[in-house]
Every structure is written in C-alpha cells, then in structure tokens.
Amino acid sequence: MQLLDSRLVRWVARNWWGLLATGVGLGLLPLLLLCYYNQPYSDDFSFTSDVEAYGFWGAQKQLFTNWSGRYFTNWLQLVGNPLNHRWLRGVQLTAVIGQLLRIAVLYAAIRLLTGRQLRCRDAGLLAAGLALVYSSIVPSTFSALYYFTEVVVYHVPAWLLLLVPLTVDRFQRAQSRGQRLTWGLLCGLGTVAVAGSNELTIILLFLIIALGTGLSLWRRQWASARVWVALGTLLAVAGAVAVFAPGNVSRLTLDNSLRPISSFWEGLARVNVLLRYLFTSPAFLVIPAFVLLLRPIAAQVAPARPPGLRIPLLLSAAVLIAGVVLGTLPYALTWSRVPLIPRATNIILWWWLLGWLVAGWASLPALPTVIMPLPAAIRGLVGGVLFIIVFTASSHAYLDLRYEAPAFARQWQSRFAALQRAGRVPHGQLTLPPQPTLINRQIIMPPIGISEDPAYGINTRLATWFGLDSVRVAAPLILLR
C-alpha cells in the first residue's frame, strides 16, 4: 500500500501541470459552452432606435446630452452591440469574446509584470486559473460573463484598471523615444477610456494614481511623480467631462430606480450597510487567504518585479479597503438598494482579488530566498476551500448546460418569434403566455424576465425594439382545488 501511495505521489508530482491545466480547462469549459445559449436582455435593446434614427455618431451625442456622460462605454454600447445591427444571436459571440478577452488581459498583465521569469504556458495557465476563480466567486455570473451591456460598461473599464498602471511602468522604463511615445499614448488613451466609463472605475484608478504619486514623492523620484501627476490631471479633466455631462443630470430625473439621499446621515447609514454586506461575504474573506497559495510563484518571479513595486503590505491593504469604501459611495448616494447592485459588486471583487495578489507580491522581501514556505496543512486548507468554491460553481454551470440553458434559449427564441410576428402589425399589443419556471442558478439566466406590467423597463425596451405599442406576460393561471 505504501509503495502504491509513493508511486501515486511521484506520478502527481511529475504531471502536476497537466493535471492542473485539465482541471482549469474543465472548469472554464461549461462557462464557454453556455455562450451558445446566451440571449439578449434588458439594456441590450435600449439604443437601437437611437442608432437607426440618428446614426452612431448622432446617437452618441443624444446619449451624452440626455442620458449618460460615459462617452467611452456609450460608444462601445452603440458600435459593439449586435442588437444595434439587428442581430439577436450576436450576443452569443460577444459573450465568448468577453470571456476570452478577460483571460487575454490577465495573460498580458502577467507577462508584462513577470517578463521572462514565467514561461508562456505557465502564464497562460495562471491567467486562465484566475479567470476561473473570479467567475466562481462573483455574485452575478450572468452579469460578469453574458450580459453584453454590463460587460461593456463595467468589465472593460475594470480590465483597463489592470493595464493602465502597467503601461505607466513600461513608459518609465522605455529606452527609446519611440517606445516612450507608444507606451505614453497607450497610457493616456487607457486613462481617458476609464474616465469615460463609470464612476466606480474612475475612483479606483484615482486611488492607484494617488498611490503611485505618493510613493514617488516619498522616494524622491521626481520624474516618476511628474508622470503620475500628469496622469491624475488627465483623469480629473476627462472624468469631469463624463461626470458633469448634461446626460447625467437628466438621468437623475428620468431614471425611476434612483433614490438620492435626503441627508448626510442617510448616506452614512447606506454606506455602513453596504460595507457590512461586502466585508462579511465569503468571497471577501477567502480572497486574502487565496494569495497564500501563490507564494511559491510569487517568490519565483520576484526578480522581475518592477523597481517601484515594493510596497508594505499594510499600505496596500489600506488602499484596497479605501477602494471598497469609496467605490460604494456613488451607489449609496443614489440608490437605496441593499446589498450593493451585483454589477458593482463584481467589479469591487475584481479589485479585491487582483489587488491582494499584487499586494502580496509587492510586499515580498528583496531576497526571495528568505521566504519561508507555508505549512502543508495551511496550504491544504486554503486549497480545499478554493476547490470547493470553484467545483460548486462549475457544477452549477454543467447543470445549466445540461438542463436549464437549452430550455431557457427555446423560451426566448419562441418569444422573439412571437414579437417579430406581432411587430408586422401597426400599433400591435402583445400578451405572451407565461413560460414554465426554470431553476435559476444565477449563471446564464437573468434575475428578472418580462413582467405582467407593460410599463416595466424590460417590457418597454422589447416593445420599442420590435415596433410594438406594448408587451406583457399573461398572469399565470391559479388552479383552485
């Protein structure tokens, strides 16, 4: 028996990379396959009429003036949304592209940070693994992976939060004028894009820039400080254009879901409640421990660490916590919803996960040889908890792939066909029959469907897109015995 155990251990040790790659691949596979059943939802239908009436540039001006100052994500929503090209099934392709882009962004960030210290295949496996972990801990997988509007408005800017500081590092280490020009241009464009996205990512990038500025001044690195100050100025100017756009003022009066605070104390109470929900959630508690599993890799690539990325752990932790606190403010000031809306929580978890990974790496001593390995019991405990989280999420995705997702797609395809037929009749009013209830595991299926009230948001967007006066779902029949 002992001989068999020793052979098994040696076999696992020899084939650990292949086993880990297989596990990560099996975890990501159902999430990618579910894209085939993805359906457009809610805000995806919102701006097609504007595009058809004014063209893409005219619709951009209309949105900036009347609805939202987020000029970068407005442009992505208008140009990149398949529904604005009358392609309903296009959201299946955008969902695949979004997941692959997330892995590609993580891979690019790892390669930029570690250089040649980590092999390409190891960097790819680490990027795919991080994408899998992130997809497993978010409160709304549908919002993070499949909902086109929220991927564009929230996740694309969140990817830039990772890439912009890396372009700053490359800009400062560039040897030639051409390299400095290239990296400087990418850095500036990324900053302007984040500024034109949403208030949450503006706040988080501002914190990163403030940290870079403060460290540069503390270390008397004046050239580096000038770069960070210039970047902060650019963010402030471009962000002010977005935040104080006339469309944002109009939205406060047009959007019925907004509930601005009536007093300072109400705002403080909302922030307190939101933070209590966030900091006591299992994902927030597990992520700092997850960093411990990557200590061996962090020690291996420590020689490639950028010169400025040596930061005390307490300082990094303070910045991460400040990001969570300040990131909740825009929502606490304008929403009365508890807990925090899932799309914002998804981004704060992205900040928390990647922030702790970078913080752990930045806090390593200059000589990695002094890093003591963690006891096997601690590694096993943390790894076991992480495995349970990922395994549970992947199992739910496989169940959706086998049962709910095909039925969900058939239901919506049937509804779209009925909507298209009804749209051929002028001033049509459509009442759809209720569909059988499916188990919603919060992966491929949205939280809310079409309402019985024709004035509900999803209903009005569908009616406008299909050329109807109203759309509603009939009330389900209640059988009395």
N, C-alpha and C positions, 0 to 999 in steps of 0.2 A: 504493500500500500504506500509506504514512504517513497519507494522507487518511482511509483506511478505519479505521486504528487510532485516529486522533484522534476520528472520529465515534463509534466504539465507546466510547472513554473518556468522551466527553461524555454519551452515552446512559446509561452506567452511573452516572455522577455525578448525572444528573437522576432516575434511577429506583432509586437505591440502597435507599430504604426499602422499596419494593415487592419488590425482589429479595431483600432480607434477610428480610422477612416471609414470602415464599414459601418460602425455604429453611427457616426455623424451622418453618413450618406442615407442610412435607413431612417434617421430622424428627420432629415430635410425632405426626403422623397415624397411623403404624403402632402406636405405643405405645397410643394411644387405641382404635384398632380391635381390638387384641388383647384388650381387656377383654371383648369378646363371647365369647371362648373361655376366659375365666378359670374356674377350678374351685376349690372349697373344698379346704383342705389342713390336715392335722395338727391344730394347736391350735384351728383354727376349729370343730372338732367337740367341744371339751373340756367346755364348761359347759352344754350344752343340758339334760342330765339334771338338773343342779342347779336350773336355771330352772324346769323342769317340776315338780320336787319341792318347791321352796321359794318359788317366785315370784322376781321380780327383786330385791326388797329382801332376802329371805331368802338368796338365792344370793350377794348382795354380802357379807353377814355371814359366810357359810360360807367364801368365798374369803379374806376378811380374817383369819379365825381359823385356817384350815387350810392355806392355800397361798400367798397373796401379800398384802402390805400396800399394794400400788399401788391405792389406793382410787379414783383418778380413771380410770385406764385399765381397771381392773376393771369400773367402771360402763359405760364405753364398750363393752367387750367383751360385756357382758351385754345391754345395751339395743340397741346398734347392729349386732350380728352377725346377719345374715339367717338363719343356721342355727338360732339360738335361737327363731326364728319358723317353723322347718321350711321354709325357702325356700332350696333348694340353689342356684338360679340367681341369688340375690340378690347374690352376690359379684361378679358382672359389673357390677352397678350401683355397688356400693361402690368398685370399682376405678376406674371413671370419675369418681366424686365425689372420690376421693382425689387423682387427678391434677389435676383442675380446682381443687380446694381449694389445692393446693400453688402453682399459678400465681396464684390469688387472694390468697394470703398474701404472696407476693413482690410482687404488684402493690400491695397495701395498704401494705407496708413501704416500697416505693419512693415512693409518693405521700406518705406521712407524712414521709419524710425530705426529699424534694425540693420539696414544695409545688407552686407554680405554675411552677417553673423548668423542668419537663419536661412536655411535653404528654401528655395521657392515652394517646394511641395509642403514643407513644414509650415511656411507662412500661409499657404492656401488652406491647409487643414485647420490651422488656428483661426483663420478668418471664418471658415465655414462653421467651426465649432462655436465661435462667439455669436454668429448669426442664429444658430440653433438655440443657444442658451437664451438669447434675447427674445426670440419668438416664443419660447416656452414660459417666460415669466411675465410677459405683458398682460395687462388686464383685458385688452381687446385685440385678439389676433386678427379679427376681421378688419379693424381699423388700420392696423400696422402693416398688413400684407396684401389685402384685397380691395379695399375701398379706395378707388383712384383719387378722389378729391383729398382725402386726408393724407394719403401717401405724398401727394404733391405739396400740400400746404404745410405739412408738419415734418415729414421724414426727410424729404430732400434738403431742407434747411438744416436739419439735425446732422445729416451727413457732412454738410459744409462746416459745421462746428468742429468736426474732426480734422478736416482737410485744411482749413484756413490757417490754424497755428503751424501746421507742418510746412505750408508754403512760406510762412514768415521765417521759419528756421532755415529753409533752403535758400531763401533770398539773402539772409545774413551770412550764409556760408558760401555763396556763389563766388567763383573765382574770376569769371569773365564778365564783361559788361553785358553781353548778350544773355547770359544766364540770369544776371540780376534783373534785366528788363523782363525776361519771361516770367520768372518767379514773382516779381513785383506786380506784374499785370494780373497774374492768376490770383494773387493775394487780394488785390484791390477789387477785382470782379467778384470774388467769393464774398468779400465783406459787403459789397453793395447788394449782392443777392440775398444774403442773410438779413440785411436791413429792410429789404423789400418783401419779407416773408411773413413773420408773425412776431408778436411782442415777446413771446417766451424765448425764442432763439436769439432775439436782439439782446435780451437781458443776459443770457448765458454767454454769448460771445463777448459782451461788455465785461463780464467778470474775468474771462480768460485774458482779455487785453489788459485789464487792470492788474491782474497778477503778473503778466509779463512786464508791464511798466514798473510796478513796484519792485520786482526782483532786479531789474536792470538798474534802477536808481540806487538800490541798496548795495549792489555790487560795483557801482560807479562805472557801469558800461553805458556811456553816454550815447554812443552811436545806436546801440540796441534800443535804448529808451526813446530816442527820436523816432525810430521805426514804429514802435508800439504806440506812441502818442499820435503819430500821423494816422495810424490805422484807427485808433479810437476816435479821432476827429472825423475821419471819413464815415465811420459807423454812426456817429452822432448826427452828422448832416443828412446822410442818406436815410437814417432811421426816422429823423424828424419829418422828412418828406412823406414817409409812409404813415407815421402815427398821426400827424396832423392833417392828413388828406381830408378833403371835404366829404369823401365817401364814408369815412369812419364816423363823422358827426351825424350824417344822415342815417347810418345804420343804428345808432343808439335810439333813434325814434321809430325806425321801421321794424327792427327785429324784436318780436314779441317775447322771445325767450330770454332776453337780457333783463336783469333786475339789479340796477345800480344801487350801491349802498346809500342809506339815508343819513348815516352819521359815522364818525370815526370809530366809535365803539362797535358798531355793527360790522364794520370792515375788520376790526381786530378779532372779533368773535369768529367771523368766517375763516380768517387765516388760521386761527387756532384749531378749528375743527378740521380743516383740510389737512393741516400738517399732522395732526394726530392720526388721521386715517393713513397718510402716506408712511410715516415713520414706524407705524406698528404693522404694516403689511408684511407678509412673509418674504416677498421679493426683496424689500429694502433690508431686511435682516440677514438674508442669505448672501447677498452680493459681496459685502466686505469679506466674508469668510471664503467665498469663491476665489478671491485674489490669492489666497494662500496656496491653492493648488498649482498656480502658475509660477511660483517662486523659482523652481529649477530652470524654467525657460527664461525668466527674468534675469537670473544670475548668468546664464549662458550668453545673453545678448547685452549684458551691461556695458561691455566695451564700446558698443555702438551708440550708447546714449548721447544725445546732443549735449554740448557743454553746459547750456543753460538749464537743462532739465535735471537739476539736483535740488530738490525741494523737500524741506522737512515734512514728515507725514502729517503733523498737526496742522500745518498751514494748508496743505492740500485738503485735509478733511474740512477745515473751516470754509474754504472756498466752495467745496461740494455742497455743504449744508447751506451756505448762503445762496447757492444757485437754486436749491429746492425751495427755500423760503421766499426768495424774491420772485422765483418763477410762478409761484401760486398767486402773487399779488394781482396781476391783471384779471384773473378769473374770480378771485374773491371780491374785487371791486365791482364787477359787472354781472356776476352770476350768484344765485343763491343755492346752487345745486351742491349736494353732498352725496358721495365723495367727489373729488375732482373729476372733471369730464375725462373719459378714457383716452381721447386723443392727446390731451396734455399730459396725462399720467404716463403714457407710452414714451413721450419724449423725455420726461424727467427721469424715467428708468434708464433710458439710453445714456443720459448724462451721468447717472449714478453708477451704472455698470462700467462704462469706459473710463469714467473719471477715477474710480477706485483702482482700476488696472494701471492707469498711468501714474496715479499717486503712489501705489506700491512700488512701481519700477523707479520712480523719481527719488524715492526715499532710500534706495539701496546704498550701502557704503561704496566708496570708490573702488575698493578691492573686493571683488565678489567672492574671493576665497574665504572671507571671514563669515559668510552667510551659513548659518547652521541649518541643516535640513530639518523639516518638521517631523515629529514622531509619526510613525506609521499609523497609529490609532487616530490621530487628528486628521491626517490625510484621508484615511478610510471613512471617517465620519462625514467630513465635508463632501467627499466624492460620492458617498452613498446618498446624501440628501440631494445633491445636484442630479444624480442619476434618477432618483425618484421623480423629481420635478420634470426633467426632460422626457422620461419614459411615459409619465402620465399625459403630458401634452401631446406627445407623438401618438400615443394610443388613441386619444380622442380624435386626432386628425385621421388616423386609419379608420376609425368607426364612422366618421363623417364621410370619408371616401367610399366606404362600402355601402352605407345605408342612406344617410340624410342628404348628402350633396347631390346625388342624381335626382332624387325626388324634388329637392329644392329647385334645381335647374329646370326640371319639367314644369313645375308650377309657374315659374316666372316666364318661361317661354310660352306657355299657354296664355298667360295674362297679356304678354306683349302682342301675341297674335290677335287676341280679342280687342286690345287697344288700337291696333293698326286698322282692323276692320271698322271699328266704330269711328275712327278718325276720318274715314272717307265720306261720312255724312256731316253736312254743315251743322254746327251747334249741337253736336252729339253729347249725350249724357249717359255715361256707362255705369252700370252696377254690376260688379264682379261677384261671382259666388264665393263664399268662404272656402278656403282650402284646408285639407286635413292638417292638424297640428303636428309639427316635427320636433324632435329633440334638438334644442339649440345649445350646442356646446361652445358658443361664442368664438367659432373659428371662421367658417365660411359664410355663416348666416348672420345678417344684420340683427340688431336687437329688436327693431320695430319694423313692421310691414305697413301695408296700405291700411288706412283707417276706415271706419264707418262714416266718419265726418268728411265730406268733400272739401272742407276748408282747411284740412290738415296739411302740413307742409309737403309731405311726400305726395299726397294726392294732387295738390295744385301743380307741382312740378311735372308729374306724369301727364296731367291733362294738357298743360301747355306744350309739352314736347310732342304729344301725339295729336294735337289740334282739336281737343275736346273742350267743352264748357265745364264739365265736372266728371270726376271719377270717385267712386266709393266702393266699399265692400259691403255686401248684404250682411245683416246681423245673423249670426248662426242660429239655427232652429234649436229650441229647447224642448225636449220631449218630456211630457209630464206623465207619470205613471198613476 
